[in-house]
Amino acid sequence: MRVTGLRERPGERVEVEADGRAWRTFPAAVVVRAGLLPGVELDRERLRTVVRELRRAEAVDAAARIVRRREVTERGLEARLARRGIDARARAEAVAAVTRAGVVDDERYAVRRAQALADRGRGDEAIRWQLERDGVGEHAVERALARLEAEHTRAAKVVASRGAGAKTARYLAARGFSAESVDAALGADGTAALG
């Protein structure tokens, strides 16, 4: 079989003609990367290249759909692609492509997620746990935590709204605030409340 023509189709797709007849329609990027030009023989090696490029294009497309809905980490994106049955090589290439494009950025994710969790009344340990669970590396977690308002200040705001006492102390501890931050926020009441 030999490529005898290419026809542009809607949606950035190209119909490939082989031996004078319509053969298959592919995304334009697959046609370019696989080198499907008129006169090219569709031998076994060329067909393997087409399949590889098609898998890559499908993986990048799936990655784009995932990140369009919500922000994710590199590890989170890789896991979602794996659940969709995308092979390891295509997953790695798709994650690298969207990361290079700046669409996936673990540092940015960590800062935004840490702030959102802090705004919902979470302490540093709860935020650290969630970010690590989401696949954020240790250094990015620490930098995100450093950008937050001090934990003892956040704890003091909770005490101001809920009142000092044992119930508030337990509430803060359950939400990941350190014992030191709880003590500082509750003052003298905190020592008795946690005791």
ZAFI-765393 format. One record per atom (N, C-alpha, C): residue number from 1; atom name; x, y, z. Coordinates in pm, whole numbers, padded with zeros to 5 digits, always signed. Example, Ala and Ser with C-alpha at 12.3 -4.5 7.8 and 13.67 -1.06 7.14 Angstrom:
// ZAFI-765393
> k_a_x_y_z
> 1_N_+01319_-00569_+00780;
> 1_CA_+01230_-00450_+00780;
> 1_C_+01320_-00330_+00780;
> 2_N_+01285_-00225_+00708;
> 2_CA_+01367_-00106_+00714;
> 2_C_+01290_+00003_+00787;
//
This chain:
// ZAFI-765393
> k_a_x_y_z
> 1_N_+00084_-00118_+00000;
> 1_CA_+00000_+00000_+00000;
> 1_C_+00088_+00125_+00000;
> 2_N_+00040_+00226_-00069;
> 2_CA_+00115_+00350_-00080;
> 2_C_+00018_+00468_-00065;
> 3_N_+00062_+00575_+00004;
> 3_CA_-00021_+00695_+00019;
> 3_C_-00030_+00762_-00118;
> 4_N_-00154_+00787_-00161;
> 4_CA_-00173_+00850_-00292;
> 4_C_-00239_+00987_-00281;
> 5_N_-00285_+01024_-00162;
> 5_CA_-00346_+01156_-00147;
> 5_C_-00383_+01186_-00003;
> 6_N_-00397_+01315_+00024;
> 6_CA_-00439_+01363_+00155;
> 6_C_-00550_+01464_+00134;
> 7_N_-00655_+01453_+00215;
> 7_CA_-00766_+01549_+00205;
> 7_C_-00794_+01606_+00344;
> 8_N_-00796_+01739_+00350;
> 8_CA_-00826_+01806_+00477;
> 8_C_-00972_+01782_+00513;
> 9_N_-00995_+01754_+00642;
> 9_CA_-01130_+01734_+00693;
> 9_C_-01152_+01828_+00811;
> 10_N_-01277_+01852_+00850;
> 10_CA_-01304_+01941_+00964;
> 10_C_-01240_+01890_+01093;
> 11_N_-01213_+01983_+01183;
> 11_CA_-01159_+01946_+01314;
> 11_C_-01012_+01910_+01313;
> 12_N_-00936_+01973_+01224;
> 12_CA_-00792_+01947_+01214;
> 12_C_-00762_+01800_+01193;
> 13_N_-00837_+01740_+01102;
> 13_CA_-00818_+01600_+01067;
> 13_C_-00784_+01590_+00919;
> 14_N_-00720_+01479_+00883;
> 14_CA_-00678_+01458_+00745;
> 14_C_-00718_+01316_+00704;
> 15_N_-00784_+01308_+00590;
> 15_CA_-00818_+01177_+00534;
> 15_C_-00700_+01133_+00448;
> 16_N_-00650_+01015_+00475;
> 16_CA_-00537_+00960_+00400;
> 16_C_-00592_+00863_+00296;
> 17_N_-00550_+00884_+00174;
> 17_CA_-00590_+00797_+00063;
> 17_C_-00474_+00702_+00036;
> 18_N_-00505_+00574_+00023;
> 18_CA_-00401_+00475_-00007;
> 18_C_-00444_+00397_-00131;
> 19_N_-00352_+00386_-00226;
> 19_CA_-00378_+00315_-00351;
> 19_C_-00505_+00366_-00419;
> 20_N_-00525_+00498_-00413;
> 20_CA_-00637_+00560_-00484;
> 20_C_-00770_+00556_-00412;
> 21_N_-00776_+00499_-00292;
> 21_CA_-00903_+00491_-00218;
> 21_C_-00886_+00548_-00077;
> 22_N_-00998_+00603_-00023;
> 22_CA_-00994_+00653_+00114;
> 22_C_-00952_+00539_+00206;
> 23_N_-00857_+00565_+00293;
> 23_CA_-00805_+00460_+00381;
> 23_C_-00846_+00488_+00524;
> 24_N_-00792_+00596_+00584;
> 24_CA_-00823_+00630_+00723;
> 24_C_-00818_+00782_+00738;
> 25_N_-00883_+00830_+00848;
> 25_CA_-00876_+00972_+00882;
> 25_C_-00807_+00983_+01017;
> 26_N_-00708_+01073_+01023;
> 26_CA_-00628_+01091_+01144;
> 26_C_-00622_+01238_+01182;
> 27_N_-00589_+01266_+01309;
> 27_CA_-00558_+01405_+01345;
> 27_C_-00440_+01452_+01260;
> 28_N_-00440_+01578_+01223;
> 28_CA_-00334_+01632_+01138;
> 28_C_-00195_+01610_+01198;
> 29_N_-00183_+01623_+01330;
> 29_CA_-00052_+01604_+01394;
> 29_C_+00001_+01462_+01372;
> 30_N_-00087_+01364_+01372;
> 30_CA_-00044_+01224_+01349;
> 30_C_+00008_+01209_+01207;
> 31_N_-00061_+01268_+01111;
> 31_CA_-00018_+01259_+00971;
> 31_C_+00120_+01321_+00954;
> 32_N_+00141_+01437_+01016;
> 32_CA_+00271_+01506_+01006;
> 32_C_+00380_+01424_+01073;
> 33_N_+00357_+01385_+01199;
> 33_CA_+00462_+01313_+01274;
> 33_C_+00495_+01176_+01214;
> 34_N_+00395_+01111_+01155;
> 34_CA_+00419_+00980_+01094;
> 34_C_+00475_+00992_+00953;
> 35_N_+00480_+01115_+00900;
> 35_CA_+00536_+01136_+00766;
> 35_C_+00451_+01078_+00655;
> 36_N_+00321_+01086_+00670;
> 36_CA_+00230_+01031_+00568;
> 36_C_+00213_+01133_+00455;
> 37_N_+00299_+01122_+00359;
> 37_CA_+00298_+01210_+00241;
> 37_C_+00268_+01126_+00118;
> 38_N_+00211_+01187_+00015;
> 38_CA_+00188_+01113_-00109;
> 38_C_+00317_+01047_-00158;
> 39_N_+00305_+00922_-00194;
> 39_CA_+00420_+00846_-00242;
> 39_C_+00486_+00760_-00136;
> 40_N_+00456_+00784_-00009;
> 40_CA_+00517_+00707_+00100;
> 40_C_+00452_+00569_+00107;
> 41_N_+00537_+00467_+00116;
> 41_CA_+00487_+00330_+00127;
> 41_C_+00441_+00304_+00270;
> 42_N_+00326_+00240_+00283;
> 42_CA_+00271_+00207_+00415;
> 42_C_+00317_+00067_+00455;
> 43_N_+00448_+00057_+00480;
> 43_CA_+00505_-00071_+00520;
> 43_C_+00482_-00091_+00671;
> 44_N_+00526_-00203_+00720;
> 44_CA_+00505_-00239_+00860;
> 44_C_+00561_-00134_+00955;
> 45_N_+00680_-00087_+00928;
> 45_CA_+00744_+00013_+01015;
> 45_C_+00667_+00145_+01015;
> 46_N_+00621_+00187_+00898;
> 46_CA_+00545_+00313_+00888;
> 46_C_+00412_+00298_+00964;
> 47_N_+00349_+00182_+00953;
> 47_CA_+00222_+00160_+01024;
> 47_C_+00243_+00159_+01175;
> 48_N_+00354_+00104_+01220;
> 48_CA_+00386_+00110_+01364;
> 48_C_+00401_+00254_+01410;
> 49_N_+00465_+00334_+01327;
> 49_CA_+00482_+00477_+01360;
> 49_C_+00346_+00546_+01367;
> 50_N_+00258_+00514_+01275;
> 50_CA_+00123_+00573_+01276;
> 50_C_+00052_+00536_+01406;
> 51_N_+00057_+00410_+01444;
> 51_CA_-00009_+00365_+01567;
> 51_C_+00050_+00437_+01688;
> 52_N_+00183_+00445_+01694;
> 52_CA_+00251_+00512_+01806;
> 52_C_+00209_+00660_+01814;
> 53_N_+00205_+00726_+01699;
> 53_CA_+00168_+00867_+01697;
> 53_C_+00020_+00887_+01730;
> 54_N_-00061_+00793_+01689;
> 54_CA_-00204_+00800_+01721;
> 54_C_-00225_+00784_+01872;
> 55_N_-00153_+00692_+01933;
> 55_CA_-00161_+00675_+02080;
> 55_C_-00115_+00801_+02151;
> 56_N_-00008_+00859_+02101;
> 56_CA_+00043_+00982_+02162;
> 56_C_-00061_+01094_+02152;
> 57_N_-00120_+01110_+02035;
> 57_CA_-00221_+01216_+02015;
> 57_C_-00343_+01192_+02104;
> 58_N_-00386_+01068_+02117;
> 58_CA_-00499_+01036_+02204;
> 58_C_-00466_+01066_+02350;
> 59_N_-00343_+01037_+02391;
> 59_CA_-00302_+01064_+02530;
> 59_C_-00299_+01214_+02558;
> 60_N_-00245_+01291_+02464;
> 60_CA_-00240_+01437_+02483;
> 60_C_-00382_+01493_+02485;
> 61_N_-00468_+01442_+02399;
> 61_CA_-00606_+01487_+02396;
> 61_C_-00676_+01454_+02529;
> 62_N_-00656_+01334_+02581;
> 62_CA_-00715_+01295_+02710;
> 62_C_-00661_+01383_+02822;
> 63_N_-00531_+01411_+02820;
> 63_CA_-00470_+01498_+02922;
> 63_C_-00531_+01637_+02916;
> 64_N_-00551_+01688_+02796;
> 64_CA_-00610_+01821_+02780;
> 64_C_-00752_+01824_+02836;
> 65_N_-00829_+01718_+02812;
> 65_CA_-00965_+01713_+02867;
> 65_C_-00963_+01709_+03019;
> 66_N_-00870_+01637_+03077;
> 66_CA_-00861_+01628_+03223;
> 66_C_-00827_+01762_+03283;
> 67_N_-00724_+01828_+03231;
> 67_CA_-00680_+01956_+03291;
> 67_C_-00777_+02070_+03260;
> 68_N_-00861_+02052_+03160;
> 68_CA_-00961_+02153_+03130;
> 68_C_-01065_+02159_+03241;
> 69_N_-01093_+02045_+03303;
> 69_CA_-01195_+02038_+03408;
> 69_C_-01145_+02084_+03544;
> 70_N_-01020_+02051_+03576;
> 70_CA_-00966_+02089_+03705;
> 70_C_-00814_+02084_+03704;
> 71_N_-00755_+02158_+03794;
> 71_CA_-00610_+02160_+03804;
> 71_C_-00563_+02032_+03873;
> 72_N_-00458_+01972_+03821;
> 72_CA_-00403_+01849_+03879;
> 72_C_-00251_+01858_+03882;
> 73_N_-00191_+01769_+03959;
> 73_CA_-00045_+01757_+03962;
> 73_C_+00000_+01664_+03849;
> 74_N_+00129_+01661_+03826;
> 74_CA_+00182_+01569_+03724;
> 74_C_+00146_+01425_+03761;
> 75_N_+00168_+01390_+03888;
> 75_CA_+00138_+01253_+03932;
> 75_C_-00012_+01223_+03922;
> 76_N_-00094_+01321_+03957;
> 76_CA_-00238_+01303_+03946;
> 76_C_-00283_+01284_+03803;
> 77_N_-00225_+01360_+03711;
> 77_CA_-00259_+01347_+03570;
> 77_C_-00216_+01211_+03518;
> 78_N_-00097_+01170_+03556;
> 78_CA_-00046_+01039_+03512;
> 78_C_-00139_+00928_+03560;
> 79_N_-00185_+00936_+03685;
> 79_CA_-00274_+00834_+03740;
> 79_C_-00409_+00832_+03666;
> 80_N_-00461_+00948_+03635;
> 80_CA_-00589_+00954_+03563;
> 80_C_-00576_+00896_+03423;
> 81_N_-00465_+00925_+03357;
> 81_CA_-00442_+00869_+03224;
> 81_C_-00428_+00717_+03231;
> 82_N_-00361_+00668_+03336;
> 82_CA_-00345_+00523_+03353;
> 82_C_-00481_+00457_+03371;
> 83_N_-00569_+00520_+03449;
> 83_CA_-00703_+00464_+03470;
> 83_C_-00783_+00459_+03339;
> 84_N_-00748_+00545_+03245;
> 84_CA_-00816_+00544_+03114;
> 84_C_-00754_+00443_+03019;
> 85_N_-00654_+00370_+03066;
> 85_CA_-00595_+00265_+02985;
> 85_C_-00488_+00311_+02888;
> 86_N_-00435_+00429_+02907;
> 86_CA_-00332_+00481_+02816;
> 86_C_-00197_+00421_+02858;
> 87_N_-00123_+00370_+02761;
> 87_CA_+00002_+00302_+02793;
> 87_C_+00106_+00398_+02851;
> 88_N_+00203_+00341_+02921;
> 88_CA_+00301_+00418_+02999;
> 88_C_+00379_+00518_+02914;
> 89_N_+00422_+00478_+02798;
> 89_CA_+00502_+00568_+02713;
> 89_C_+00419_+00689_+02668;
> 90_N_+00297_+00664_+02623;
> 90_CA_+00210_+00773_+02580;
> 90_C_+00173_+00863_+02697;
> 91_N_+00151_+00804_+02815;
> 91_CA_+00121_+00884_+02935;
> 91_C_+00236_+00977_+02967;
> 92_N_+00356_+00923_+02967;
> 92_CA_+00474_+01005_+03000;
> 92_C_+00491_+01120_+02901;
> 93_N_+00470_+01092_+02774;
> 93_CA_+00483_+01197_+02672;
> 93_C_+00373_+01302_+02687;
> 94_N_+00251_+01258_+02719;
> 94_CA_+00141_+01353_+02736;
> 94_C_+00163_+01442_+02858;
> 95_N_+00205_+01382_+02968;
> 95_CA_+00232_+01461_+03090;
> 95_C_+00345_+01559_+03064;
> 96_N_+00450_+01515_+02997;
> 96_CA_+00561_+01604_+02965;
> 96_C_+00516_+01719_+02875;
> 97_N_+00430_+01689_+02778;
> 97_CA_+00383_+01793_+02685;
> 97_C_+00302_+01900_+02757;
> 98_N_+00208_+01860_+02842;
> 98_CA_+00126_+01961_+02910;
> 98_C_+00205_+02033_+03018;
> 99_N_+00306_+01968_+03074;
> 99_CA_+00392_+02034_+03173;
> 99_C_+00479_+02138_+03104;
> 100_N_+00539_+02101_+02990;
> 100_CA_+00620_+02197_+02913;
> 100_C_+00537_+02319_+02872;
> 101_N_+00412_+02295_+02840;
> 101_CA_+00324_+02404_+02799;
> 101_C_+00279_+02491_+02917;
> 102_N_+00310_+02447_+03038;
> 102_CA_+00274_+02525_+03157;
> 102_C_+00131_+02502_+03203;
> 103_N_+00063_+02406_+03142;
> 103_CA_-00074_+02377_+03181;
> 103_C_-00077_+02305_+03315;
> 104_N_+00017_+02214_+03336;
> 104_CA_+00032_+02144_+03464;
> 104_C_+00157_+02199_+03530;
> 105_N_+00140_+02246_+03652;
> 105_CA_+00251_+02306_+03727;
> 105_C_+00230_+02272_+03874;
> 106_N_+00309_+02176_+03925;
> 106_CA_+00293_+02131_+04063;
> 106_C_+00311_+02243_+04165;
> 107_N_+00403_+02333_+04138;
> 107_CA_+00428_+02445_+04230;
> 107_C_+00304_+02534_+04240;
> 108_N_+00249_+02570_+04126;
> 108_CA_+00128_+02654_+04124;
> 108_C_+00012_+02581_+04190;
> 109_N_-00001_+02452_+04161;
> 109_CA_-00106_+02372_+04221;
> 109_C_-00094_+02373_+04374;
> 110_N_+00029_+02353_+04423;
> 110_CA_+00051_+02348_+04568;
> 110_C_+00011_+02478_+04635;
> 111_N_+00049_+02591_+04576;
> 111_CA_+00018_+02722_+04635;
> 111_C_-00134_+02743_+04639;
> 112_N_-00201_+02715_+04529;
> 112_CA_-00347_+02737_+04523;
> 112_C_-00421_+02642_+04616;
> 113_N_-00382_+02516_+04615;
> 113_CA_-00451_+02416_+04698;
> 113_C_-00425_+02444_+04846;
> 114_N_-00303_+02480_+04882;
> 114_CA_-00272_+02511_+05022;
> 114_C_-00356_+02629_+05070;
> 115_N_-00367_+02733_+04987;
> 115_CA_-00446_+02850_+05026;
> 115_C_-00593_+02814_+05041;
> 116_N_-00645_+02734_+04950;
> 116_CA_-00785_+02692_+04957;
> 116_C_-00812_+02613_+05084;
> 117_N_-00720_+02523_+05118;
> 117_CA_-00737_+02444_+05240;
> 117_C_-00725_+02531_+05365;
> 118_N_-00632_+02624_+05364;
> 118_CA_-00617_+02716_+05477;
> 118_C_-00742_+02801_+05493;
> 119_N_-00798_+02845_+05382;
> 119_CA_-00921_+02925_+05387;
> 119_C_-01038_+02846_+05443;
> 120_N_-01031_+02714_+05432;
> 120_CA_-01136_+02627_+05486;
> 120_C_-01105_+02582_+05630;
> 121_N_-01004_+02646_+05688;
> 121_CA_-00975_+02619_+05830;
> 121_C_-00887_+02499_+05857;
> 122_N_-00802_+02461_+05764;
> 122_CA_-00711_+02349_+05786;
> 122_C_-00577_+02399_+05838;
> 123_N_-00519_+02318_+05926;
> 123_CA_-00386_+02347_+05979;
> 123_C_-00278_+02296_+05885;
> 124_N_-00155_+02330_+05916;
> 124_CA_-00042_+02294_+05829;
> 124_C_-00027_+02144_+05807;
> 125_N_-00047_+02064_+05911;
> 125_CA_-00030_+01919_+05894;
> 125_C_-00136_+01861_+05801;
> 126_N_-00259_+01908_+05812;
> 126_CA_-00365_+01860_+05721;
> 126_C_-00336_+01904_+05579;
> 127_N_-00287_+02025_+05562;
> 127_CA_-00254_+02076_+05428;
> 127_C_-00138_+01996_+05371;
> 128_N_-00035_+01973_+05452;
> 128_CA_+00081_+01894_+05408;
> 128_C_+00036_+01755_+05363;
> 129_N_-00046_+01691_+05444;
> 129_CA_-00094_+01555_+05412;
> 129_C_-00169_+01554_+05279;
> 130_N_-00259_+01652_+05260;
> 130_CA_-00339_+01655_+05137;
> 130_C_-00251_+01681_+05014;
> 131_N_-00157_+01773_+05024;
> 131_CA_-00070_+01803_+04910;
> 131_C_+00016_+01682_+04874;
> 132_N_+00070_+01614_+04976;
> 132_CA_+00151_+01495_+04948;
> 132_C_+00064_+01386_+04886;
> 133_N_-00057_+01372_+04934;
> 133_CA_-00151_+01274_+04877;
> 133_C_-00181_+01307_+04731;
> 134_N_-00188_+01436_+04698;
> 134_CA_-00215_+01480_+04561;
> 134_C_-00094_+01465_+04470;
> 135_N_+00022_+01429_+04526;
> 135_CA_+00140_+01406_+04444;
> 135_C_+00237_+01522_+04437;
> 136_N_+00223_+01619_+04525;
> 136_CA_+00315_+01733_+04527;
> 136_C_+00441_+01693_+04602;
> 137_N_+00556_+01727_+04548;
> 137_CA_+00684_+01696_+04611;
> 137_C_+00706_+01775_+04740;
> 138_N_+00793_+01723_+04823;
> 138_CA_+00819_+01781_+04956;
> 138_C_+00860_+01928_+04950;
> 139_N_+00948_+01963_+04859;
> 139_CA_+00996_+02102_+04851;
> 139_C_+00884_+02198_+04811;
> 140_N_+00801_+02156_+04716;
> 140_CA_+00688_+02240_+04674;
> 140_C_+00587_+02254_+04787;
> 141_N_+00568_+02148_+04864;
> 141_CA_+00477_+02155_+04980;
> 141_C_+00528_+02258_+05079;
> 142_N_+00656_+02252_+05111;
> 142_CA_+00712_+02344_+05211;
> 142_C_+00706_+02489_+05161;
> 143_N_+00732_+02511_+05033;
> 143_CA_+00723_+02647_+04979;
> 143_C_+00579_+02699_+04983;
> 144_N_+00483_+02612_+04955;
> 144_CA_+00342_+02652_+04960;
> 144_C_+00301_+02686_+05102;
> 145_N_+00343_+02606_+05197;
> 145_CA_+00310_+02634_+05338;
> 145_C_+00373_+02765_+05384;
> 146_N_+00493_+02792_+05338;
> 146_CA_+00563_+02915_+05378;
> 146_C_+00490_+03039_+05328;
> 147_N_+00413_+03027_+05222;
> 147_CA_+00341_+03143_+05167;
> 147_C_+00209_+03171_+05240;
> 148_N_+00166_+03078_+05324;
> 148_CA_+00041_+03096_+05397;
> 148_C_+00059_+03188_+05517;
> 149_N_-00052_+03242_+05561;
> 149_CA_-00052_+03315_+05688;
> 149_C_-00007_+03216_+05797;
> 150_N_+00064_+03265_+05898;
> 150_CA_+00116_+03177_+06003;
> 150_C_+00004_+03091_+06063;
> 151_N_+00036_+02966_+06091;
> 151_CA_-00064_+02874_+06142;
> 151_C_-00125_+02923_+06273;
> 152_N_-00044_+02977_+06364;
> 152_CA_-00099_+03021_+06493;
> 152_C_-00196_+03139_+06474;
> 153_N_-00174_+03221_+06371;
> 153_CA_-00265_+03332_+06340;
> 153_C_-00397_+03278_+06288;
> 154_N_-00390_+03177_+06201;
> 154_CA_-00513_+03115_+06150;
> 154_C_-00590_+03048_+06263;
> 155_N_-00517_+02983_+06354;
> 155_CA_-00581_+02918_+06469;
> 155_C_-00649_+03022_+06558;
> 156_N_-00584_+03137_+06577;
> 156_CA_-00641_+03244_+06660;
> 156_C_-00772_+03295_+06599;
> 157_N_-00780_+03300_+06468;
> 157_CA_-00904_+03343_+06402;
> 157_C_-01018_+03244_+06429;
> 158_N_-00984_+03116_+06428;
> 158_CA_-01085_+03014_+06458;
> 158_C_-01133_+03030_+06602;
> 159_N_-01039_+03052_+06695;
> 159_CA_-01075_+03071_+06836;
> 159_C_-01163_+03195_+06851;
> 160_N_-01131_+03300_+06778;
> 160_CA_-01211_+03423_+06786;
> 160_C_-01354_+03400_+06740;
> 161_N_-01372_+03313_+06642;
> 161_CA_-01508_+03289_+06592;
> 161_C_-01582_+03180_+06670;
> 162_N_-01511_+03083_+06727;
> 162_CA_-01575_+02971_+06796;
> 162_C_-01570_+02983_+06947;
> 163_N_-01480_+03067_+06995;
> 163_CA_-01463_+03079_+07139;
> 163_C_-01356_+02984_+07191;
> 164_N_-01297_+03019_+07304;
> 164_CA_-01191_+02937_+07364;
> 164_C_-01254_+02825_+07444;
> 165_N_-01186_+02714_+07449;
> 165_CA_-01235_+02602_+07529;
> 165_C_-01191_+02469_+07471;
> 166_N_-01227_+02364_+07543;
> 166_CA_-01185_+02229_+07506;
> 166_C_-01241_+02189_+07369;
> 167_N_-01365_+02226_+07343;
> 167_CA_-01427_+02188_+07216;
> 167_C_-01352_+02251_+07098;
> 168_N_-01314_+02377_+07111;
> 168_CA_-01238_+02445_+07005;
> 168_C_-01099_+02385_+06993;
> 169_N_-01039_+02350_+07107;
> 169_CA_-00906_+02288_+07103;
> 169_C_-00912_+02156_+07026;
> 170_N_-01012_+02074_+07054;
> 170_CA_-01027_+01947_+06982;
> 170_C_-01055_+01971_+06833;
> 171_N_-01136_+02071_+06804;
> 171_CA_-01169_+02107_+06666;
> 171_C_-01041_+02142_+06589;
> 172_N_-00958_+02228_+06649;
> 172_CA_-00833_+02269_+06583;
> 172_C_-00739_+02150_+06563;
> 173_N_-00727_+02068_+06665;
> 173_CA_-00638_+01951_+06655;
> 173_C_-00686_+01857_+06545;
> 174_N_-00818_+01837_+06536;
> 174_CA_-00874_+01748_+06434;
> 174_C_-00855_+01804_+06292;
> 175_N_-00839_+01933_+06280;
> 175_CA_-00822_+01995_+06149;
> 175_C_-00675_+02017_+06113;
> 176_N_-00586_+01954_+06188;
> 176_CA_-00445_+01953_+06151;
> 176_C_-00360_+02065_+06205;
> 177_N_-00408_+02137_+06305;
> 177_CA_-00326_+02243_+06368;
> 177_C_-00233_+02179_+06470;
> 178_N_-00111_+02229_+06477;
> 178_CA_-00013_+02176_+06572;
> 178_C_-00054_+02212_+06715;
> 179_N_-00005_+02133_+06810;
> 179_CA_-00034_+02161_+06952;
> 179_C_+00016_+02299_+06990;
> 180_N_+00130_+02340_+06935;
> 180_CA_+00184_+02472_+06966;
> 180_C_+00091_+02584_+06917;
> 181_N_+00036_+02568_+06797;
> 181_CA_-00056_+02669_+06744;
> 181_C_-00186_+02673_+06823;
> 182_N_-00234_+02556_+06864;
> 182_CA_-00356_+02550_+06946;
> 182_C_-00331_+02619_+07079;
> 183_N_-00217_+02588_+07142;
> 183_CA_-00182_+02650_+07270;
> 183_C_-00170_+02802_+07256;
> 184_N_-00104_+02846_+07151;
> 184_CA_-00085_+02990_+07131;
> 184_C_-00219_+03059_+07107;
> 185_N_-00307_+02994_+07032;
> 185_CA_-00437_+03055_+07001;
> 185_C_-00528_+03060_+07122;
> 186_N_-00522_+02956_+07204;
> 186_CA_-00611_+02950_+07320;
> 186_C_-00551_+03015_+07444;
> 187_N_-00421_+03040_+07442;
> 187_CA_-00356_+03102_+07557;
> 187_C_-00360_+03009_+07676;
> 188_N_-00388_+03064_+07792;
> 188_CA_-00392_+02987_+07917;
> 188_C_-00503_+02883_+07910;
> 189_N_-00613_+02915_+07840;
> 189_CA_-00725_+02820_+07829;
> 189_C_-00685_+02697_+07749;
> 190_N_-00592_+02714_+07659;
> 190_CA_-00552_+02603_+07573;
> 190_C_-00486_+02491_+07649;
> 191_N_-00400_+02525_+07745;
> 191_CA_-00329_+02424_+07823;
> 191_C_-00430_+02342_+07901;
> 192_N_-00526_+02408_+07962;
> 192_CA_-00627_+02336_+08040;
> 192_C_-00718_+02256_+07948;
> 193_N_-00752_+02312_+07832;
> 193_CA_-00847_+02248_+07742;
> 193_C_-00791_+02120_+07681;
> 194_N_-00661_+02120_+07651;
> 194_CA_-00601_+02001_+07589;
> 194_C_-00560_+01898_+07693;
> 195_N_-00540_+01946_+07816;
> 195_CA_-00493_+01860_+07925;
> 195_C_-00580_+01745_+07947;
//
